[in-house]
Amino acid sequence: MYPAKKRSSTAPLSKEDLLDQLVPLHIDREHMQIEFDRIEQLVQNLRINYEEAKRNDFLERYRRLKELVKETNNSYRQLQEDQKAETRRGSMQKGGLLSACRSLAQTERELEIKKLYEGKSKSRLKQILDTMKGENDIMKNKLTSLTYYLEDMGKRYDSSKRHLPSQRYTEMKVLIKRLIREPEDTGNRRTIHRTNSF
């Protein structure tokens, strides 16, 4: 994640200090948003296709559930490969003109974000900072859960091939329902990262 500036925990925070903390939090939020949207789209597609598959008879439903788990697993693996490729491209661009351009773009983005908050009072900035810390933590936890279920789905899909169709059908259904189920705090999964009250 984006590194925040270190400061003594006992010193009172000035408005500039709050802005310095808000900028990296905002950038972290943007990065997580990109990853979350990609994974959520994958899960949403699974949710829609699963509901459609439930209309079929058992044999067709069993076949379709196997396909859905396999397709979701393959799509998730492709997302991982794409992220690795982006990371490699970033590493290859270190040094020289490309690196300078990237640094300039990052600095410009930091200034843009800072301008979003500069006109707000110190008390409002403190409120925004506390809210954003909490929401970023929630998004991190949701991403952790989603990626765990997706990775576990791939492992269980491979191991389920040794089981009888009836048992495998139940496993496929459990894997899908576990991933697409709504959390207890209904709605937060898709709305917490959309909050734009700042």
N, C-alpha and C positions, 0 to 999 in steps of 0.2 A: 504494500500500500504506500501511498504518497507520504513521505516523512514530514512530520510537523516540527516546527522550531522548538528547541528545548528552552525551558524557562524555569526559574525558581518557583516551587509550588507555594511559597509563602508570600511572594510579591503580588500586589493587586494587579489585575489585568486592565490595561488601558484599552481604548478603542482600537488602536493599531494592533495590539496583542490579539484581540478577539478576531480581527480581520485576518491576521496571520494564521490563526487556527482554523478559521472557516474555509479558507481557500483550499487547503489540502483535503479537508473533509468533503467539500463540494466535488473536487476532482475524483476522490475515491468513489463518491456516489455515482458519478457519471460512468466510471469504469465498471462498477458493479451493475449498473443499469443495463449496459450493453450485454454483459454475460447473462443477466437475469432474463432479459427479453428473448435472447436466443433459446435458452432452456425452456422458458415458459411457452414459447411458440411450439416447441417440440411436444411438450406435455399437453397443450391444448389440442393439437392434432390427434394425439393418442386418445384424449377424452372424447372427442367427436367420433372417431372411428370405432371406439369401444361401444359407445351407445348404439351405433348403427349395427354392429356385429351382434348385439343382444337380440335382434329381431330374427335371427336365423335359427335353424334347428341345431341340435347338439353337434352333429358332425361338421357342419359348415362353420358353426361358431368356434369349435375347437381348432379347425384349420385357420380361421381368421385370427384368433387370439395368438396362435404361434407366429403368424406373419407380423402382427402388430408389435409383439415383443421384439422380434428379430429386427424389424424396420426401425423401431425406436432405439435399439442398441446400436445399430449401424449409424443412425443419424447422430447419436451422441458421440460416437467414436470419431465421426467426421468433424464435429464441432471441436473436439479436442485436438485433432490434427490441424485444423485451421488456426486455432489459438497458438499452437506450437510454431506454426509457420510464421505467424505475425511476430512472435517473440524472436524467432531466428532472423527475420528481416530487420527488426530493430537492433539486434546485436551486430549485424553485418554493416549497419549504417553508422556505427560509432567511429568518430574521427572524420576529419575532412569537412567538405562543404555540406554533405547530407546531414552530418551530426549538428553542424551549426544551424542549419535550417530547422531541424527538429527542436533544438533548444530555443530558437527564436519563436517558433509556433507555440511551444509550451509556455514561454514567458508571456506572450500575447494573450494566451488563454487565461493565465493567472490574473492578468490585469483586467480582463473582461469580467471575470468572476468577482474580483474585488470591487469593481464599479457597481455591481448589482447590490452590494451591501453598504457602500460608503455613506449613503444618505440616511441610514437608520441610526437610531439612538444607541447608546452603549447598552442600556437595559434590554432593548429589543435584540441587539446582536447576541447578548448573553442567552436570551431565550431561544433564539434560532440555533445557537451553538449547541445548547443542551438537547434540543429537539432533534437536531441532525445527528448527534452522537447516538441517540437512542434508536433512531430510524435506520442508521447505517448498521448498527449492531443487529437489528431485526433482519435486515436484508442479508447480512453475512450468514446468520443462522439459517435462513431459508435456503440460501444457495448451498450451504453445507449439507442440509437435509436432502435437497433435490439431487445434488451430485452423488451423495451416498446411495440413494435409492436407484439412481440410474446405473451406477457402477455395479451395485448388487444385482440388479436385474440382468445384466450381462452375464455375471457369474452363474446365477441360478438358471438362466436359460440354457447354458451349456450343460450344467449338471442334470437338468430335468430330462434330457434326451434319453437317459437310462431308465426312465420310469414308464409305467403303463399309461395309455392314453387318458384314462379317467383321472389318475393321479396328476398327470402332467397338466391336464385341463385346469384342475383346481389350482395348481401352482401358478399357471399363467394368469389366471383370473386374480389371484391374490397379488401378484407382482404389479399388475396394471392398476388395480383398485388402490393399492398402497401409494402409488405415485400420483394418481389423479384426484385422490380424495381431497376435500376441502379441509383446511385446518380448523381447530376449535374456534379460533378468532375469525369467523367467517368473513371473507372479503379482504382481510388484511394482506393475504398472499399476493393479490393482484393490485391492491390500491396503496399499500404503504409506500411503495417506491414511486408512486405517481403524485404523492403529496407535493404541492407547490405553493405553500402558504407563506413563502419567505419574501 
